Amino acid sequence: MRIVILGAGIIGVTAAYQLLKDGHAVTIVDKADGPATFTSYGNAGLVAPGHAYAWSSPTAPGMMLRSLWRGDQAIRFKPRLSPRQWTWVGRFLGQCNDRSAGINTGHKARLCLYSQSVLRQVVGETGIDYDAQKGGLIYFYRTRSAFDAAAARAQILRDEGIAIEVLDADQTVARDPGLASARDQLAGALLAPDDESGDCNLFAIALAGKCADLGATFRYGETVLRIKTEADAVVGIETDKGDITADAFVLCLGVFSPDLARQIGLRLPIYPVKGYSATLRIVDRDRAPRFGGVDEENLLAYCPMGARVRVTATAEISDYSNTHKPADFREMLSKAKRLFDGAADFANPECWAGLRPMTPTGVPIIDRSPYANFWLNTGHGHMGWTMANGSAKLLADLVGQRNPEIDREGMRYDA
């Protein structure tokens, strides 16, 4: 078939690769000038089934409330005069209970674990270099109560087949000597030994090149304006550079998916949740982290990427702006400097902000729409890099009328 993919982020590029492997003729359309330049550009870099917890948890409402007067909360709510924001927040809060959080975490963990296996298969097939780092990710805690609670909560991930090990402070530093300066502040850590990391943007660029080698057509700098339908099928799309027809279409536009889908009567429960990252040049490898992880009580993720280290923080429910200012990074960089002092060039960070396309459950939508030839692969939130390759394989199996290799419960389109 001739298939048009809307969006050239990590979700669109991985979908293109899997569909090309199935022998389809693929065209990818994106308004940017290259692959993975928006949400996929500066994300945390962690491929983290061991951190697949749903954000819509019983603790989230309190964090959102406190964020109205405190700036140190993991989830920050900035109210807007936006019915779309309040509708999404209402649905998100409806998921913030123990039962729903457990179910949603299970759905996320299943997809993350599957996706990691597909990622490894793709890397084996292509030989892509993306500053990958294997050997596990470390999620550490500074208080005994938080550590004990996290160790108990990890059972839900173990139940999905994800390996989680419990480390004391000495074992944590032995695993990653880059944490030595924080030794006296550590109560312990959870190690996900099979988790890994890498630069999502580098991966997407390299995989897009492989897709081009397989015959894909990339139409960059082209904005999709309208979806054209006849009866129960999509017959084409209108862009600012003309019309494109195909046999099938796949929506992979992240936070911009709902606006386009609404034109044809689809309601996608996706809203942007803003995150911030800073990428730093490593100047002393002995002090730098060997593996990625999360300083859980400082709400800080970190990830070595070759000669660089990236730090990320914050989930901000605000609007569609990805602008940022130096003050947005001050607290994050201060915490990172205390953790890895002397390891990196903190005077010259590359700062970035991106918009995560979140569903209220945190589980993406991977499904056929009510239009027979219009497919959905969107809403991957803060784990798009972890979920991308598995989502692409699920999509390709659906398009090819094959039974998916994992259960898609929680991932279906619900009008």
C-alpha positions in Angstrom: 0.0 0.0 0.0 0.9 3.7 -0.3 0.9 5.0 3.3 1.3 8.6 4.4 2.6 9.2 7.9 1.8 12.6 9.5 4.7 13.5 11.7 8.5 12.8 11.6 9.2 12.6 15.3 10.4 9.4 16.9 6.9 7.9 16.7 6.5 8.7 13.0 10.0 7.6 12.0 9.9 4.3 13.8 6.4 3.6 12.3 7.8 4.4 8.8 10.6 1.8 9.3 8.3 -1.0 10.4 5.9 -0.3 7.5 8.7 -0.1 5.0 9.9 -3.5 6.2 6.4 -4.9 5.4 6.9 -3.7 1.8 4.7 -0.6 1.9 5.5 2.6 0.0 5.8 5.3 2.7 5.7 9.1 2.6 6.4 11.1 5.8 5.1 14.7 6.1 6.3 17.2 8.7 6.4 20.9 9.0 9.9 20.8 10.5 13.0 20.8 8.4 14.2 17.4 9.6 13.2 14.4 11.8 12.8 14.6 15.6 13.2 18.3 16.0 10.3 19.0 18.4 9.3 16.7 21.3 11.8 14.1 20.4 14.8 16.5 20.3 15.9 17.0 23.9 14.1 14.4 26.0 15.5 12.5 28.9 17.1 9.8 26.8 16.1 7.0 29.2 14.7 3.8 27.8 13.1 2.9 31.0 10.6 0.1 31.5 11.7 0.2 35.1 10.2 3.6 35.5 6.8 3.1 33.7 4.6 4.3 36.6 1.5 6.2 35.6 1.7 9.9 36.4 -2.0 9.9 37.2 -1.4 8.5 40.7 -3.0 9.3 44.1 -0.2 11.7 44.9 -0.6 13.8 41.7 -3.6 16.0 42.8 -1.7 17.2 45.9 1.4 18.0 43.8 -0.8 20.0 41.3 -2.4 21.9 44.2 0.8 22.7 45.9 2.4 23.8 42.6 0.0 26.8 42.6 2.3 28.4 45.2 5.4 26.2 45.2 7.8 25.8 42.3 9.4 22.5 43.5 6.7 20.1 42.6 7.2 17.3 40.0 3.8 18.1 38.4 3.0 21.8 38.0 -0.4 23.0 37.1 -0.7 26.4 35.5 -4.4 27.0 35.0 -5.6 28.6 31.7 -8.9 29.9 30.4 -9.0 26.8 28.2 -11.9 24.4 28.1 -9.5 21.9 26.5 -7.1 22.1 29.5 -9.8 21.7 32.1 -11.5 18.9 30.3 -8.2 17.0 30.2 -7.3 17.8 33.8 -10.7 16.5 34.9 -10.1 13.2 33.1 -6.5 13.0 34.5 -7.8 13.5 38.0 -10.3 10.8 37.4 -7.4 8.4 37.0 -5.7 9.4 40.2 -6.7 6.5 42.4 -4.9 3.3 43.4 -6.9 1.1 41.1 -6.6 3.1 37.9 -2.9 3.9 38.6 -2.2 0.2 39.0 -4.0 -0.7 35.8 -2.4 2.1 33.8 1.1 1.3 35.1 0.6 -2.3 34.0 -0.4 -1.2 30.5 2.6 1.1 30.2 5.0 -1.4 31.6 3.9 -4.1 29.1 4.3 -1.7 26.1 7.7 -0.4 27.4 9.1 -3.9 27.9 7.9 -5.0 24.4 9.2 -1.8 22.8 12.7 -2.3 24.3 12.9 -5.7 22.7 11.9 -4.2 19.3 14.4 -1.4 19.8 17.2 -4.0 20.2 16.0 -5.8 17.1 16.1 -2.6 15.1 19.5 -1.7 16.3 20.7 -5.2 15.4 19.3 -4.8 11.9 20.6 -1.3 11.2 23.7 -0.8 13.4 22.6 2.6 14.3 24.9 4.7 16.6 23.0 6.9 19.0 25.2 7.2 22.1 23.6 4.1 23.6 24.4 3.0 27.1 23.4 -0.4 28.5 23.9 -1.8 31.9 20.8 -0.5 33.7 19.3 2.7 35.2 19.4 3.7 38.8 16.5 5.3 40.6 17.8 6.5 44.0 16.2 7.9 47.1 17.4 10.2 49.9 15.1 9.2 52.7 14.4 5.8 54.1 10.6 6.2 54.0 10.6 7.1 50.3 13.0 4.3 49.5 10.9 1.7 51.4 7.7 2.8 49.7 9.3 2.7 46.3 10.7 -0.8 46.9 7.2 -2.0 47.8 5.6 -0.2 44.8 8.1 -1.8 42.4 6.2 -5.1 42.7 3.8 -4.0 40.1 6.6 -3.7 37.6 8.0 -7.1 38.6 4.6 -8.6 38.0 5.0 -7.4 34.4 8.3 -9.1 34.0 10.6 -6.1 34.7 13.7 -6.9 36.7 14.1 -4.6 39.7 16.9 -4.9 42.3 17.2 -3.2 45.6 20.6 -1.6 46.5 21.8 0.0 49.6 23.9 3.2 49.5 27.3 1.4 49.2 26.0 -0.9 46.5 24.6 2.1 44.6 27.9 3.9 44.5 29.7 0.7 43.7 27.4 0.3 40.7 27.9 3.9 39.6 31.0 5.7 41.1 29.7 8.9 39.6 27.3 9.1 42.5 30.1 9.0 45.1 29.7 12.7 46.0 26.1 12.0 47.0 26.9 8.8 49.0 26.1 10.3 52.5 22.7 11.5 51.2 21.6 8.1 49.8 19.1 5.9 51.6 19.3 3.4 48.7 18.2 2.8 45.1 16.2 0.6 42.8 18.2 -0.7 39.9 16.5 -1.8 36.7 19.4 -3.7 35.2 17.9 -4.2 31.8 17.0 -0.5 31.3 19.2 1.6 29.0 19.6 5.0 27.5 20.6 6.9 24.3 20.0 10.0 22.3 16.5 9.8 20.8 17.2 12.6 18.3 20.4 10.9 17.0 18.5 7.6 16.7 15.6 9.2 14.8 18.0 11.0 12.4 19.9 7.7 11.7 16.7 5.7 11.3 15.2 8.2 9.0 18.3 7.7 6.8 17.7 4.0 6.8 14.1 4.6 5.9 15.2 6.8 2.9 17.5 3.9 1.9 14.5 1.7 1.9 12.6 4.0 -0.4 10.7 6.4 2.0 9.9 9.9 0.8 10.3 12.7 3.4 8.4 15.9 2.8 9.9 18.3 5.3 8.8 21.9 5.6 5.3 21.0 4.7 2.3 21.7 7.0 -0.8 19.5 6.9 -3.9 21.8 6.7 -6.8 19.4 6.2 -7.8 15.8 6.0 -10.1 14.9 3.1 -12.7 12.2 3.6 -15.4 10.5 1.5 -17.9 8.3 3.3 -16.0 6.2 5.8 -12.5 6.7 4.3 -9.8 9.3 4.2 -8.9 10.0 0.6 -6.1 12.5 1.0 -4.6 15.4 2.9 -4.2 19.0 1.9 -0.9 20.7 2.8 0.4 24.1 2.2 2.3 22.7 -0.8 -0.5 20.7 -2.4 -2.6 17.6 -1.9 -1.3 14.1 -1.2 -3.3 10.9 -1.8 -2.6 7.4 -0.5 -4.2 4.2 0.4 -3.8 4.7 4.1 -2.7 7.4 6.6 -1.1 7.3 10.1 -1.5 10.1 12.6 1.8 10.6 14.6 1.7 14.3 15.3 1.9 14.2 19.1 0.4 17.3 20.8 -0.9 18.5 17.4 -2.9 15.3 16.7 -6.1 16.4 18.4 -6.6 19.6 16.3 -6.2 17.7 13.0 -8.3 14.7 14.1 -11.1 17.0 15.3 -11.6 18.0 11.6 -13.0 14.6 10.9 -14.9 14.1 14.1 -12.3 12.3 16.2 -11.8 13.2 19.8 -8.3 12.5 21.1 -7.7 13.0 24.9 -4.2 14.5 24.4 -2.8 17.6 26.1 0.7 19.0 26.2 2.7 18.5 29.4 5.9 20.6 29.2 9.3 19.4 30.3 12.7 21.0 30.5 16.2 19.7 29.8 19.8 20.9 29.8 22.6 19.2 28.0 26.1 19.7 29.3 29.6 18.9 28.1 31.4 16.4 30.4 34.7 17.8 31.6 35.7 15.1 34.2 34.6 11.6 33.4 35.5 10.3 36.9 32.9 12.5 38.4 30.3 12.0 35.8 27.5 9.3 36.0 28.3 6.1 34.2 24.6 5.2 33.9 21.4 7.2 33.6 18.8 7.4 36.3 16.6 9.6 38.5 17.3 11.4 41.7 13.7 10.7 42.8 13.3 13.1 45.7 14.9 16.0 43.8 12.7 15.2 40.8 15.7 15.1 38.5 16.5 12.7 35.7 20.0 12.4 34.2 21.6 10.6 31.3 25.2 10.3 30.0 25.3 10.6 26.2 28.8 10.1 25.0 30.8 13.2 25.8 27.6 14.9 27.2 25.3 14.5 30.1 21.6 15.5 30.0 19.5 16.5 32.9 15.7 16.9 32.8 12.9 17.9 35.2 9.3 19.0 35.5 5.9 18.1 34.2 4.1 21.4 33.6 0.4 21.3 32.6 0.1 24.7 31.0 -0.4 25.5 27.3 1.1 24.9 23.9 4.2 27.1 24.3 7.6 25.5 24.3 9.4 28.8 25.0 11.7 29.0 28.0 13.9 31.4 29.9 17.1 31.0 32.0 15.1 31.1 35.3 13.3 27.9 34.2 16.5 25.9 34.5 18.1 27.5 37.6 16.8 25.0 40.2 17.3 22.0 38.0 20.9 23.0 37.2 21.6 23.8 40.8 20.5 20.3 41.9 22.5 18.6 39.1 25.6 20.6 40.0 25.4 19.5 43.7 25.0 15.9 42.5 27.8 15.9 39.9 29.9 18.9 40.9 32.9 19.3 38.6 31.7 16.7 36.2 30.3 19.0 33.5 30.4 22.5 32.1 27.5 24.0 34.0 28.3 27.5 32.7 27.3 26.7 29.2 24.2 24.4 29.2 22.2 23.8 26.0 18.7 24.5 27.3 15.5 23.1 25.8 11.8 22.7 26.5 9.4 20.3 24.9 5.8 19.3 24.9 4.9 15.8 25.8 1.6 14.5 24.2 -0.1 13.1 27.3 -3.3 11.1 27.6 -5.0 11.1 31.0 -3.9 7.5 31.6 -0.4 8.0 30.2 -1.1 5.1 27.8 -0.8 6.0 24.0 -3.5 5.4 21.4 -2.5 2.8 18.9 -5.5 1.8 16.8 -7.5 2.1 13.7 -9.8 5.1 13.7 -13.5 4.9 12.7 -12.2 5.7 9.2 -11.1 2.3 7.8 -7.8 3.6 6.4 -6.9 6.2 9.0 -4.6 4.9 11.8 -3.7 6.4 15.2 -0.2 6.2 16.8 -0.1 9.1 19.2 -0.3 10.3 22.8 2.9 8.6 24.1 3.6 11.3 26.8 6.8 11.3 28.7 7.8 7.8 27.4 7.7 8.2 23.7 11.4 7.2 23.3 10.8 4.1 25.4 7.6 3.2 23.7 8.3 4.2 20.1 9.7 1.0 18.5 7.1 -1.3 20.1 4.3 1.1 19.1 5.6 1.1 15.5 5.6 -2.7 15.4 2.0 -2.9 16.9 0.9 -0.4 14.3 2.5 -2.3 11.4 0.9 -5.5 12.6 -2.5 -3.9 12.7 -2.1 -2.4 9.2 -0.9 -5.8 8.0 -3.9 -7.5 9.6 -1.6 -9.6 11.9 -2.3 -10.4 15.5 -0.1 -8.1 17.7 2.5 -9.8 19.8 1.2 -8.2 23.0 -2.2 -7.2 24.4 -3.3 -3.7 23.4 -5.6 -3.3 26.3 -5.7 0.5 27.2 -4.3 1.5 23.8 -7.5 1.5 21.8 -9.3 4.6 20.5 -12.4 5.3 22.6 -14.7 8.0 21.1 
